[in-house]
């Protein structure tokens, strides 16, 4: 696509020129019509003057009585005037001396008409045809009443002055067009350049922005009103881009750390074993290597699951099952954690809570939520798991005490690899649990939320849509102590 | 040579610690930045191998505080942070070297060895004492091309005395550079080690290479 400046310049120039040419043509046409009309009026006046030389006498008929003075201007000269007068039957009554051996062809006309024609001297001219009555003397008018025959008269001349005037006008308009074109080109180019300067400046500023200068902000005060919304949008876009870059860099750095450290462990364990084979505790080494491999496997499996969900390629097998069973099944793996003994755990779950979803994915979500609750609840803290059956569906909420999560941290909790502890020391969690839960919830069309409903209390909730199977209402809910589950 | 390893990964603590000890270093290990700072300021280490992302106190803050306290111990940053900015930040914070995880164990040992050499202003990887040639990388000592049979502690003592050649080295200095915090050297362990070393390196005739300065320490001629 051509540049805006070029398009504006070309279009403005073309518009100015077209308008000028059109107005020039209009002016020229108007002037020519006006001058031609005046010229024709002059011809008509001459024709009437010639017609007045023809007299009708009831006794003698039509008589032509022109003196030398009358014919002075009809003699052959540089720009002669020609005329010829006919009776109604086409016989010539009179003709100008300028016609010499030539003659006009008789053409009957009704009243008056003007034509262009080639004059007897070979020049282009205009001829006025006029049908009129001859002059009748006052004393003969009564006798001639009803007997006066019409005469036809042709008078012609080359409109030399008219043509000359029109030629001067056309030349003046053409020269004006040329001057206007040059002037318009200069003015339009300068005006367009000056008008588009803010746009050029904006483009240069945008061009200078790279991945390392995303903190740049377009200055709004220097811009015209039309560009301010664009610059504002660009600033907002840069903000989002900067956040995305920061997230991406953090993600890359976190992935690097999460993978580099276990790879370094594997490599150094293997190198020590190879370098000092006699001293190595092979069994312990194998255990350490297996532990690192499992840690990496869990990390990669979670990353792949999140990537599949993000790409919409996570396979989902929907079936109807009991959410309470899932809670019980998941808790079996967490209740063995010694840390759990320092927590108070409250269960508020009904006898059954049927949902329709992917069982394995929901189990993984519950595993992660319970694992987080158990891991991050401080000693003597509280965990509460509750399920409620409502007409809108099954609502699961897991709350736990927490000391170190602030409202400012909430938006980051779902980011991959985000950890409150910048040292990322814990090997049990890598910061993907909540990200995976959110990704699974999105794939399963579940409403997953995290919140801090009150200070030092973290809430994770999942809303499951209603199932076709009727579910018991909350009034049937009962507190189930864990051993009874 | 005594090295402090501050690393929060227990597996790396184990493997790197073993590799350093096998290479003749006395090694103290810490998995926490605050404890690492305490150890680094309380003891005289030849080299500190320091992770950056640490619980308690991060490696760069540890390094800054160490330098503020006037400690010029050579520090090797061993970290997963691999960008140029990370390296520049680490080196400008006062580190002497930077190694990115995962790393080759031999490279780590070579860098630690080079930093340890620098602590004593030595550039030649081989140290020559008369007709004795000491190779710290191979942990061997030869006299006229023939290997001298030295136990690891004896080699460490010879190496340390060779690096401090010409200056009197106190018993405490020998203990702090040859034995780590886990070792509990007996009161006469240095004297015994010096006695055994003299028997192995002294020429058949003439004065001993290691001179005893009563009440002060030892001097390698």
Interface residues (C-beta under 8 A of the other chain):
Chain A: X253 X256 X257 X260 X261 X263 X264 X265 X266 X267 X268 X269 X271 X272 X275 X276 X279 X288 X291 X292 X421 X422 X423 X424 X425 X427
Chain B: X8 X9 X11 X12 X14 X15 X16 X18 X19 X22 X31 X33 X53 X54 X55 X56 X58 X80 X81 X82 X83 X100 X101 X102 X103 X104 X105 X106
